[in-house]
Amino acid sequence: MLFGLKNKGRMVILSFTIIFIIVVSLLSPDTEDAWVNLVVMDDDDSVMTLVEEIIANRNSAMLSGDASTIKKYYDVSVTSGLYAYDQEVRKSTYIHSWAKKQGAVFTSINAKIEKNWVKHDGDIKKVNFMVSTEYQYVYEDRPDDVNIMRIGTYHEIVLKNISGEWIITREWYNDPFADSTIFDQETIEKSKEYILEQEKDAELVIGDKRQSAIEYADKYIGAADDGQNGYEYNPDYKNYNSVGGDCANFASQVLHEGGGFGKTGGWNYQKDGNRAWLNAQGFKDYLLYSGRGSLIASGDYEDVLKASYKLMPGDIVAYQKKGKVTHVSVVSGADSRGYALVNCHNTDRYRVPWDLGFSGSNIKFYLIRVNY
């Protein structure tokens, strides 16, 4: 009798062992990502672990140009989930089109993520967080000269447990490439040829006011920061991102706090800023009509490409859409081929090529020399 019980006990152990082996075998490398999704996410840390996995894999997909690898993270059966996935597809397509036009190759895309809050509601998790994404690129003929830029974005994701897996049903963030279309072949060929003929001005010397303006622009770059300044804006000024955008407010701060421009009756900030201080169109008009700025060139990308090499740190690029200036940025330097780079808010950009994220027949540019 005792022998029989021992045998039954061994059979039970053997049965559990077989089941365990089968389960482990099912969790092959092809389904490793599902292991994370199947975790019971009852705390913030587990939710953020999944968010970090999603962001890392999205960046890898963008780098490779194959967005199909991240489709598993989205509920494409609902409109909002499908839109969120399609947004990543469009970003990947655009950034590779821009690189071809530039004669460049992206070599690395990595992100730092800062949690704001997580809300747990049973099978639904809402996550609000900030992402500082660092992009590295090289020019095709100079693979050892690495250029680094950062773009900061503010996200809110809704994750839902569907059949044991946590997937995205909705995501909102201010897409830095939303206003962009891919370049036609003629533009790619002409632009690439010209860009690869250019050289960075190694002897460029800028004055103290321009230098101070750029130091300010680098310090208060928000989510595009490297973390040293806590991803903060200057707390002495309101953040207008939620009420139309903070780009002109930031550019005005750069000129006033960094560049030493005094406030005037037409351009000022007290408890709030006036139109010329806060509004992109108003800011552009004020610079040109006040004499504090002068026009270098204006027009579409092909019209202003050559003139863009005249831009200096501390100058302004204004972006017009459908006849109205909707965004402004501050020139902050140049990359390894002398291509102008900009800093701005909304979305936050640090040393980003001046046209990246702004392409299409409806986009016009104003290149403005600031008279420091």
C-alpha positions as a LaTeX table, in Angstrom:
\begin{tabular}{lrrr}
\hline
Residue & $x$ (\AA) & $y$ (\AA) & $z$ (\AA) \\
\hline
Met1 & 0.00 & 0.00 & 0.00 \\
Leu2 & 2.80 & 2.35 & 0.96 \\
Phe3 & 4.59 & 1.46 & $-2.27$ \\
Gly4 & 1.49 & 2.39 & $-4.25$ \\
Leu5 & 1.19 & 5.76 & $-2.55$ \\
Lys6 & 4.82 & 6.49 & $-3.26$ \\
Asn7 & 4.30 & 5.63 & $-6.92$ \\
Lys8 & 1.23 & 7.89 & $-7.08$ \\
Gly9 & 3.23 & 10.71 & $-5.51$ \\
Arg10 & 5.97 & 10.26 & $-8.09$ \\
Met11 & 3.39 & 10.24 & $-10.87$ \\
Val12 & 1.93 & 13.53 & $-9.61$ \\
Ile13 & 5.41 & 15.10 & $-9.48$ \\
Leu14 & 6.17 & 13.74 & $-12.94$ \\
Ser15 & 2.90 & 15.15 & $-14.29$ \\
Phe16 & 3.65 & 18.63 & $-12.90$ \\
Thr17 & 7.17 & 18.42 & $-14.33$ \\
Ile18 & 5.82 & 17.58 & $-17.79$ \\
Ile19 & 3.33 & 20.45 & $-17.59$ \\
Phe20 & 6.10 & 22.84 & $-16.52$ \\
Ile21 & 8.30 & 21.75 & $-19.43$ \\
Ile22 & 5.43 & 22.25 & $-21.88$ \\
Val23 & 4.73 & 25.76 & $-20.53$ \\
Val24 & 8.40 & 26.71 & $-20.68$ \\
Ser25 & 8.69 & 25.38 & $-24.23$ \\
Leu26 & 5.72 & 27.48 & $-25.27$ \\
Leu27 & 7.46 & 30.56 & $-23.95$ \\
Ser28 & 9.98 & 30.48 & $-26.79$ \\
Pro29 & 12.05 & 33.57 & $-27.77$ \\
Asp30 & 9.25 & 34.48 & $-30.17$ \\
Thr31 & 6.86 & 35.00 & $-27.27$ \\
Glu32 & 9.19 & 36.50 & $-24.68$ \\
Asp33 & 7.51 & 39.89 & $-24.94$ \\
Ala34 & 4.18 & 38.31 & $-23.99$ \\
Trp35 & 5.74 & 37.21 & $-20.68$ \\
Val36 & 5.99 & 40.84 & $-19.61$ \\
Asn37 & 2.44 & 41.57 & $-20.73$ \\
Leu38 & 1.09 & 38.62 & $-18.75$ \\
Val39 & 2.46 & 39.99 & $-15.47$ \\
Val40 & $-0.23$ & 41.17 & $-13.05$ \\
Met41 & 0.35 & 44.94 & $-13.13$ \\
Asp42 & $-0.93$ & 45.95 & $-9.72$ \\
Asp43 & 1.76 & 48.56 & $-8.95$ \\
Asp44 & 3.36 & 51.54 & $-10.71$ \\
Asp45 & 6.73 & 49.85 & $-11.18$ \\
Ser46 & 5.34 & 46.94 & $-13.19$ \\
Val47 & 3.32 & 49.34 & $-15.37$ \\
Met48 & 6.36 & 51.50 & $-16.03$ \\
Thr49 & 8.43 & 48.39 & $-16.87$ \\
Leu50 & 6.01 & 47.63 & $-19.68$ \\
Val51 & 5.94 & 51.28 & $-20.83$ \\
Glu52 & 9.75 & 51.31 & $-20.99$ \\
Glu53 & 9.69 & 48.08 & $-23.02$ \\
Ile54 & 7.19 & 49.57 & $-25.47$ \\
Ile55 & 9.17 & 52.80 & $-25.92$ \\
Ala56 & 12.47 & 50.91 & $-26.36$ \\
Asn57 & 10.97 & 48.61 & $-28.99$ \\
Arg58 & 9.33 & 51.54 & $-30.77$ \\
Asn59 & 12.70 & 53.25 & $-31.02$ \\
Ser60 & 14.28 & 50.06 & $-32.36$ \\
Ala61 & 11.50 & 49.77 & $-34.93$ \\
Met62 & 11.99 & 53.39 & $-36.00$ \\
Leu63 & 15.72 & 52.84 & $-36.35$ \\
Ser64 & 15.24 & 49.73 & $-38.50$ \\
Gly65 & 12.34 & 51.19 & $-40.46$ \\
Asp66 & 10.14 & 48.17 & $-39.72$ \\
Ala67 & 7.16 & 49.33 & $-37.66$ \\
Ser68 & 5.37 & 45.98 & $-38.07$ \\
Thr69 & 7.38 & 44.64 & $-35.11$ \\
Ile70 & 5.48 & 46.87 & $-32.67$ \\
Lys71 & 1.95 & 46.23 & $-33.93$ \\
Lys72 & 1.48 & 43.64 & $-31.15$ \\
Tyr73 & 1.44 & 46.44 & $-28.58$ \\
Tyr74 & $-1.71$ & 48.05 & $-30.02$ \\
Asp75 & $-5.39$ & 47.21 & $-30.06$ \\
Val76 & $-5.87$ & 47.93 & $-33.76$ \\
Ser77 & $-9.48$ & 46.73 & $-33.55$ \\
Val78 & $-10.46$ & 50.14 & $-32.12$ \\
Thr79 & $-10.01$ & 53.45 & $-33.94$ \\
Ser80 & $-7.88$ & 55.09 & $-31.26$ \\
Gly81 & $-5.53$ & 52.09 & $-31.02$ \\
Leu82 & $-5.17$ & 51.87 & $-34.80$ \\
Tyr83 & $-4.47$ & 55.61 & $-35.00$ \\
Ala84 & $-1.77$ & 55.32 & $-32.31$ \\
Tyr85 & $-0.07$ & 52.53 & $-34.25$ \\
Asp86 & $-0.38$ & 54.33 & $-37.60$ \\
Gln87 & 1.22 & 57.38 & $-36.00$ \\
Glu88 & 4.36 & 55.34 & $-35.28$ \\
Val89 & 4.36 & 53.98 & $-38.85$ \\
Arg90 & 4.22 & 57.51 & $-40.26$ \\
Lys91 & 7.03 & 58.68 & $-37.96$ \\
Ser92 & 9.29 & 55.84 & $-39.05$ \\
Thr93 & 8.60 & 56.45 & $-42.74$ \\
Tyr94 & 9.21 & 60.18 & $-42.43$ \\
Ile95 & 12.45 & 60.05 & $-40.46$ \\
His96 & 14.02 & 57.70 & $-43.00$ \\
Ser97 & 12.85 & 59.94 & $-45.84$ \\
Trp98 & 14.45 & 62.94 & $-44.11$ \\
Ala99 & 17.71 & 61.02 & $-43.63$ \\
Lys100 & 17.86 & 60.18 & $-47.35$ \\
Lys101 & 17.34 & 63.84 & $-48.20$ \\
Gln102 & 20.12 & 64.72 & $-45.79$ \\
Gly103 & 22.59 & 62.11 & $-46.97$ \\
Ala104 & 22.61 & 60.82 & $-43.43$ \\
Val105 & 21.93 & 57.64 & $-41.45$ \\
Phe106 & 20.46 & 57.36 & $-37.97$ \\
Thr107 & 22.66 & 55.08 & $-35.88$ \\
Ser108 & 21.00 & 55.16 & $-32.47$ \\
Ile109 & 17.66 & 56.12 & $-30.88$ \\
Asn110 & 17.39 & 55.83 & $-27.09$ \\
Ala111 & 15.04 & 57.29 & $-24.51$ \\
Lys112 & 14.91 & 58.35 & $-20.89$ \\
Ile113 & 11.45 & 58.12 & $-19.31$ \\
Glu114 & 10.14 & 60.06 & $-16.32$ \\
Lys115 & 6.84 & 58.97 & $-14.74$ \\
Asn116 & 4.31 & 61.64 & $-13.81$ \\
Trp117 & 1.52 & 59.37 & $-12.60$ \\
Val118 & $-0.18$ & 55.99 & $-13.04$ \\
Lys119 & $-3.90$ & 55.41 & $-12.47$ \\
His120 & $-5.08$ & 51.85 & $-11.81$ \\
Asp121 & $-8.66$ & 50.98 & $-12.73$ \\
Gly122 & $-8.92$ & 47.20 & $-12.84$ \\
Asp123 & $-8.12$ & 46.04 & $-16.35$ \\
Ile124 & $-7.29$ & 49.59 & $-17.45$ \\
Lys125 & $-4.12$ & 51.53 & $-16.65$ \\
Lys126 & $-3.67$ & 55.19 & $-17.52$ \\
Val127 & $-0.07$ & 56.37 & $-17.61$ \\
Asn128 & 1.23 & 59.94 & $-17.89$ \\
Phe129 & 4.95 & 60.33 & $-18.51$ \\
Met130 & 7.70 & 62.32 & $-20.20$ \\
Val131 & 10.18 & 60.96 & $-22.74$ \\
Ser132 & 13.54 & 62.49 & $-23.64$ \\
Thr133 & 14.68 & 60.74 & $-26.82$ \\
Glu134 & 18.28 & 61.02 & $-28.00$ \\
Tyr135 & 18.91 & 60.49 & $-31.70$ \\
Gln136 & 22.38 & 59.99 & $-33.15$ \\
Tyr137 & 23.08 & 60.35 & $-36.86$ \\
Val138 & 26.09 & 60.45 & $-39.15$ \\
Tyr139 & 26.58 & 61.61 & $-42.72$ \\
Glu140 & 27.09 & 58.77 & $-45.17$ \\
Asp141 & 30.59 & 59.87 & $-46.13$ \\
Arg142 & 31.65 & 60.66 & $-42.54$ \\
Pro143 & 30.58 & 57.73 & $-40.35$ \\
Asp144 & 32.90 & 58.72 & $-37.49$ \\
Asp145 & 31.40 & 62.20 & $-36.95$ \\
Val146 & 28.43 & 61.51 & $-34.69$ \\
Asn147 & 25.74 & 64.18 & $-34.31$ \\
Ile148 & 23.50 & 64.09 & $-31.24$ \\
Met149 & 20.09 & 65.68 & $-30.83$ \\
Arg150 & 17.26 & 65.26 & $-28.33$ \\
Ile151 & 13.48 & 65.60 & $-28.64$ \\
Gly152 & 11.24 & 65.72 & $-25.56$ \\
Thr153 & 7.60 & 64.65 & $-25.61$ \\
Tyr154 & 4.79 & 64.39 & $-23.04$ \\
His155 & 2.63 & 61.26 & $-23.22$ \\
Glu156 & $-0.56$ & 59.76 & $-21.89$ \\
Ile157 & $-1.24$ & 56.09 & $-22.66$ \\
Val158 & $-4.24$ & 53.92 & $-21.90$ \\
Leu159 & $-3.38$ & 50.22 & $-21.49$ \\
Lys160 & $-6.08$ & 47.57 & $-21.36$ \\
Asn161 & $-5.87$ & 43.93 & $-20.35$ \\
Ile162 & $-7.24$ & 41.96 & $-23.29$ \\
Ser163 & $-7.03$ & 38.17 & $-23.08$ \\
Gly164 & $-4.21$ & 38.39 & $-20.56$ \\
Glu165 & $-2.08$ & 40.91 & $-22.44$ \\
Trp166 & $-1.73$ & 44.64 & $-21.76$ \\
Ile167 & $-1.98$ & 46.60 & $-25.00$ \\
Ile168 & $-2.46$ & 50.23 & $-26.02$ \\
Thr169 & $-6.00$ & 51.33 & $-26.76$ \\
Arg170 & $-5.21$ & 55.05 & $-26.89$ \\
Glu171 & $-2.15$ & 57.30 & $-26.78$ \\
Trp172 & $-1.80$ & 61.05 & $-26.89$ \\
Tyr173 & 1.37 & 63.12 & $-27.34$ \\
Asn174 & 2.48 & 66.09 & $-29.38$ \\
Asp175 & 4.10 & 64.26 & $-32.29$ \\
Pro176 & 7.26 & 66.15 & $-33.36$ \\
Phe177 & 6.82 & 64.91 & $-36.94$ \\
Ala178 & 3.07 & 65.45 & $-37.29$ \\
Asp179 & 3.43 & 68.32 & $-39.79$ \\
Ser180 & 5.68 & 66.35 & $-42.11$ \\
Thr181 & 5.34 & 64.53 & $-45.39$ \\
Ile182 & 7.96 & 62.39 & $-47.08$ \\
Phe183 & 10.25 & 64.05 & $-49.62$ \\
Asp184 & 9.90 & 63.43 & $-53.33$ \\
Gln185 & 12.86 & 61.89 & $-55.17$ \\
Glu186 & 13.88 & 65.11 & $-56.91$ \\
Thr187 & 14.11 & 66.99 & $-53.60$ \\
Ile188 & 16.06 & 64.13 & $-52.05$ \\
Glu189 & 18.64 & 64.08 & $-54.84$ \\
Lys190 & 19.11 & 67.86 & $-55.13$ \\
Ser191 & 19.22 & 68.49 & $-51.38$ \\
Lys192 & 21.55 & 65.60 & $-50.64$ \\
Glu193 & 24.02 & 66.71 & $-53.29$ \\
Tyr194 & 24.13 & 70.26 & $-51.93$ \\
Ile195 & 24.23 & 69.33 & $-48.23$ \\
Leu196 & 27.11 & 66.89 & $-48.68$ \\
Glu197 & 29.14 & 69.64 & $-50.37$ \\
Gln198 & 28.99 & 71.86 & $-47.27$ \\
Glu199 & 31.46 & 72.20 & $-44.42$ \\
Lys200 & 31.05 & 73.43 & $-40.85$ \\
Asp201 & 32.62 & 76.84 & $-40.24$ \\
Ala202 & 35.35 & 75.91 & $-37.77$ \\
Glu203 & 36.34 & 79.57 & $-37.35$ \\
Leu204 & 32.90 & 80.95 & $-36.45$ \\
Val205 & 33.09 & 83.25 & $-33.42$ \\
Ile206 & 29.92 & 84.63 & $-31.84$ \\
Gly207 & 29.55 & 87.55 & $-29.45$ \\
Asp208 & 28.83 & 87.34 & $-25.75$ \\
Lys209 & 25.11 & 88.10 & $-26.17$ \\
Arg210 & 24.61 & 85.30 & $-28.68$ \\
Gln211 & 26.60 & 82.95 & $-26.47$ \\
Ser212 & 24.51 & 83.86 & $-23.43$ \\
Ala213 & 21.30 & 83.39 & $-25.42$ \\
Ile214 & 22.33 & 79.85 & $-26.41$ \\
Glu215 & 23.33 & 78.97 & $-22.85$ \\
Tyr216 & 19.82 & 79.95 & $-21.74$ \\
Ala217 & 18.23 & 78.02 & $-24.62$ \\
Asp218 & 20.19 & 74.89 & $-23.69$ \\
Lys219 & 19.40 & 75.17 & $-19.97$ \\
Tyr220 & 15.62 & 75.53 & $-20.08$ \\
Ile221 & 14.86 & 73.04 & $-22.84$ \\
Gly222 & 12.40 & 71.01 & $-20.76$ \\
Ala223 & 11.82 & 67.41 & $-21.79$ \\
Ala224 & 14.68 & 67.58 & $-24.32$ \\
Asp225 & 17.12 & 68.04 & $-21.44$ \\
Asp226 & 19.65 & 65.34 & $-20.54$ \\
Gly227 & 18.39 & 65.40 & $-16.96$ \\
Gln228 & 20.95 & 67.80 & $-15.53$ \\
Asn229 & 18.37 & 70.58 & $-15.19$ \\
Gly230 & 15.53 & 68.29 & $-14.15$ \\
Tyr231 & 13.70 & 68.60 & $-17.50$ \\
Glu232 & 12.41 & 71.98 & $-16.31$ \\
Tyr233 & 11.28 & 75.21 & $-17.92$ \\
Asn234 & 12.21 & 78.49 & $-16.24$ \\
Pro235 & 9.73 & 78.67 & $-13.30$ \\
Asp236 & 9.69 & 82.48 & $-13.50$ \\
Tyr237 & 7.48 & 82.18 & $-16.58$ \\
Lys238 & 4.18 & 80.44 & $-17.20$ \\
Asn239 & 4.11 & 77.30 & $-19.32$ \\
Tyr240 & 1.68 & 77.94 & $-22.17$ \\
Asn241 & 1.80 & 74.49 & $-23.79$ \\
Ser242 & $-1.73$ & 73.66 & $-22.69$ \\
Val243 & $-3.17$ & 76.91 & $-24.05$ \\
Gly244 & $-1.77$ & 77.12 & $-27.55$ \\
Gly245 & 1.96 & 76.47 & $-27.24$ \\
Asp246 & 5.08 & 77.77 & $-25.51$ \\
Cys247 & 7.44 & 78.23 & $-28.49$ \\
Ala248 & 7.24 & 82.03 & $-28.77$ \\
Asn249 & 7.33 & 82.44 & $-24.99$ \\
Phe250 & 10.56 & 80.42 & $-24.95$ \\
Ala251 & 12.11 & 82.34 & $-27.86$ \\
Ser252 & 11.23 & 85.64 & $-26.17$ \\
Gln253 & 12.86 & 84.44 & $-22.95$ \\
Val254 & 16.00 & 83.50 & $-24.86$ \\
Leu255 & 16.28 & 87.00 & $-26.35$ \\
His256 & 15.46 & 88.79 & $-23.09$ \\
Glu257 & 17.07 & 86.63 & $-20.37$ \\
Gly258 & 19.97 & 85.40 & $-22.48$ \\
Gly259 & 20.45 & 87.95 & $-25.23$ \\
Gly260 & 19.83 & 91.02 & $-23.09$ \\
Phe261 & 16.98 & 92.55 & $-25.11$ \\
Gly262 & 14.96 & 94.94 & $-22.99$ \\
Lys263 & 11.19 & 94.69 & $-22.82$ \\
Thr264 & 9.23 & 97.31 & $-24.72$ \\
Gly265 & 5.64 & 98.49 & $-24.82$ \\
Gly266 & 5.04 & 96.23 & $-27.80$ \\
Trp267 & 6.98 & 93.21 & $-26.55$ \\
Asn268 & 6.77 & 92.44 & $-22.86$ \\
Tyr269 & 6.00 & 89.96 & $-20.12$ \\
Gln270 & 4.65 & 90.98 & $-16.72$ \\
Lys271 & 2.24 & 88.53 & $-15.12$ \\
Asp272 & 1.55 & 87.34 & $-18.65$ \\
Gly273 & 3.09 & 88.04 & $-22.01$ \\
Asn274 & 1.51 & 90.16 & $-24.72$ \\
Arg275 & 0.87 & 88.96 & $-28.28$ \\
Ala276 & 4.36 & 89.77 & $-29.59$ \\
Trp277 & 5.87 & 87.84 & $-26.67$ \\
Leu278 & 3.61 & 84.76 & $-26.77$ \\
Asn279 & 2.24 & 84.37 & $-30.28$ \\
Ala280 & 4.45 & 82.89 & $-33.03$ \\
Gln281 & 3.06 & 85.16 & $-35.75$ \\
Gly282 & 3.20 & 88.18 & $-33.45$ \\
Phe283 & 6.78 & 87.38 & $-32.39$ \\
Lys284 & 7.97 & 87.07 & $-36.01$ \\
Asp285 & 6.24 & 90.31 & $-36.99$ \\
Tyr286 & 7.66 & 92.16 & $-33.99$ \\
Leu287 & 11.24 & 91.13 & $-34.76$ \\
Leu288 & 11.03 & 92.23 & $-38.38$ \\
Tyr289 & 9.05 & 95.45 & $-37.86$ \\
Ser290 & 10.96 & 96.62 & $-34.77$ \\
Gly291 & 14.37 & 96.35 & $-36.40$ \\
Arg292 & 15.55 & 93.83 & $-33.82$ \\
Gly293 & 15.55 & 91.25 & $-36.58$ \\
Ser294 & 16.06 & 91.24 & $-40.34$ \\
Leu295 & 14.97 & 88.73 & $-42.94$ \\
Ile296 & 17.64 & 86.43 & $-44.37$ \\
Ala297 & 15.26 & 84.47 & $-46.60$ \\
Ser298 & 11.72 & 83.11 & $-46.78$ \\
Gly299 & 9.92 & 80.47 & $-48.79$ \\
Asp300 & 9.63 & 76.71 & $-49.03$ \\
Tyr301 & 12.48 & 74.34 & $-48.22$ \\
Glu302 & 14.11 & 74.48 & $-51.65$ \\
Asp303 & 13.93 & 78.29 & $-51.59$ \\
Val304 & 15.75 & 78.71 & $-48.28$ \\
Leu305 & 18.10 & 75.70 & $-48.07$ \\
Lys306 & 21.19 & 77.55 & $-49.32$ \\
Ala307 & 20.40 & 80.64 & $-47.25$ \\
Ser308 & 20.04 & 78.50 & $-44.12$ \\
Tyr309 & 23.84 & 78.21 & $-43.98$ \\
Lys310 & 23.93 & 81.93 & $-43.13$ \\
Leu311 & 22.07 & 81.29 & $-39.86$ \\
Met312 & 24.06 & 81.92 & $-36.69$ \\
Pro313 & 23.46 & 80.74 & $-33.10$ \\
Gly314 & 20.84 & 83.01 & $-31.60$ \\
Asp315 & 18.96 & 83.63 & $-34.86$ \\
Ile316 & 15.33 & 82.60 & $-35.36$ \\
Val317 & 13.56 & 80.19 & $-37.71$ \\
Ala318 & 9.79 & 80.73 & $-38.06$ \\
Tyr319 & 7.49 & 78.11 & $-39.59$ \\
Gln320 & 4.41 & 79.13 & $-41.53$ \\
Lys321 & 1.51 & 76.79 & $-42.18$ \\
Lys322 & $-1.46$ & 77.75 & $-44.36$ \\
Gly323 & $-0.43$ & 81.39 & $-44.40$ \\
Lys324 & 0.15 & 81.76 & $-40.65$ \\
Val325 & 3.31 & 81.39 & $-38.57$ \\
Thr326 & 2.52 & 78.62 & $-36.09$ \\
His327 & 5.96 & 77.89 & $-34.62$ \\
Val328 & 9.32 & 79.52 & $-33.93$ \\
Ser329 & 12.67 & 78.10 & $-32.85$ \\
Val330 & 16.07 & 79.45 & $-31.83$ \\
Val331 & 19.20 & 78.51 & $-33.80$ \\
Ser332 & 21.54 & 76.83 & $-31.30$ \\
Gly333 & 24.47 & 75.59 & $-33.39$ \\
Ala334 & 25.41 & 73.53 & $-36.43$ \\
Asp335 & 26.09 & 69.84 & $-37.02$ \\
Ser336 & 29.21 & 68.23 & $-38.51$ \\
Arg337 & 28.31 & 69.45 & $-42.03$ \\
Gly338 & 27.34 & 72.97 & $-40.94$ \\
Tyr339 & 23.59 & 72.27 & $-41.05$ \\
Ala340 & 21.80 & 74.64 & $-38.65$ \\
Leu341 & 20.36 & 73.18 & $-35.45$ \\
Val342 & 17.57 & 74.62 & $-33.30$ \\
Asn343 & 16.17 & 74.58 & $-29.77$ \\
Cys344 & 12.50 & 75.15 & $-29.00$ \\
His345 & 9.52 & 74.29 & $-26.85$ \\
Asn346 & 6.37 & 72.45 & $-27.86$ \\
Thr347 & 7.64 & 69.89 & $-28.72$ \\
Asp348 & 10.91 & 70.38 & $-26.86$ \\
Arg349 & 13.94 & 70.18 & $-29.12$ \\
Tyr350 & 17.66 & 70.32 & $-28.31$ \\
Arg351 & 20.13 & 70.81 & $-31.19$ \\
Val352 & 17.72 & 69.40 & $-33.80$ \\
Pro353 & 18.19 & 70.07 & $-37.55$ \\
Trp354 & 16.11 & 73.15 & $-38.34$ \\
Asp355 & 13.72 & 71.51 & $-40.82$ \\
Leu356 & 13.32 & 68.07 & $-39.17$ \\
Gly357 & 9.62 & 67.62 & $-38.54$ \\
Phe358 & 8.57 & 70.39 & $-40.91$ \\
Ser359 & 8.18 & 69.37 & $-44.53$ \\
Gly360 & 5.43 & 69.57 & $-47.11$ \\
Ser361 & 4.04 & 71.94 & $-49.68$ \\
Asn362 & 2.07 & 73.84 & $-47.02$ \\
Ile363 & 5.14 & 74.69 & $-44.89$ \\
Lys364 & 7.07 & 77.93 & $-45.46$ \\
Phe365 & 10.08 & 79.18 & $-43.54$ \\
Tyr366 & 11.30 & 82.59 & $-42.38$ \\
Leu367 & 15.01 & 82.72 & $-41.58$ \\
Ile368 & 15.58 & 85.76 & $-39.34$ \\
Arg369 & 18.87 & 87.37 & $-38.34$ \\
Val370 & 18.59 & 88.70 & $-34.79$ \\
Asn371 & 20.44 & 92.00 & $-34.35$ \\
Tyr372 & 22.10 & 91.54 & $-30.98$ \\
\hline
\end{tabular}
